Amino acid sequence: MIDTSYYEILQTGLPGGLTVQKLVHGISWTAAVLSDGRTGVAMHTPGETVPRMFESLVGLPLNQAGQAMLSWNMEEASEAFAAVNAFYNHAGCGFVKTDAKTLDGVKISGRTIGMVGMMIGHSNMTQEDFISAKKLYIMDREEKAGALPDSACEYYLPLCDLVIITGSAAINKTMPRLLELSRNAEVILTGPTVTCCPELLTLGISRLSGRVVTERDAMLKAIVEKRTSVNRFSVAYQAP
């Protein structure tokens, strides 16, 4: 049986009094604006091989639109996570605003590390951060230099004592399995798609590092212009 706890936690906190007012699509990112003006972003994950759950998320109550987090239409799931993040990822979310690196304070030396999603050069991570690691396994769904195919997660994550996972794994529905494979490791979720919901820490996640939109109009413009980074229009919030 598939464990959907990650999605259920997020769905439970969504109100019905807000609606999805606007969606903006780009090559790398999808953004959603709620009826109260809050804005969220999620990685654009392509794929419309199956029908959508809803004709459109625009105009739907947020607690209804959130159901599409479990849609197998990846375009729709991307939209749903952008809307969900618009609600959760704000300055009062209970996380701490930080300029620190995602891995600050995390022991690297001598550890076997798994990275799901090529984050070297992103998320404030460099190759030098992992020099002291015993072993670093990088796995990615896309073909990228230095990365194993993501099917290697089944083999290598159980061997790791530190696992770093891109938040976009929640969109493609691999997150529950990745957390299961990493149950004996310290787990960090990072990236703009990470939802700043403290209750997710009950799933065995050690650190959540997401982003809060600070320049809405500039971010929406950047997404429409198909820019690949949204970090300059947002700030990092982290827990713990």
QUIWO-V198304 format. One record per helix or strand of 3 or more residues. SS is the DSSP state (H for helix, E for strand). FROM is the first residue (numbers start at 1). LEN is the number of residues. If there is no record, write none. Layout:
# QUIWO-V198304
ss = [SS/SS]
from = [FROM/FROM]
len = [LEN/LEN]
This chain:
# QUIWO-V198304
ss = [H/E/E/E/H/H/E/E/H/E/H/E/H/H/E/H/E/H/H/E]
from = [5/19/29/39/62/74/96/112/127/135/150/162/167/175/186/198/207/216/231/234]
len = [8/7/6/5/9/15/3/5/4/6/10/5/4/7/5/6/7/9/3/6]
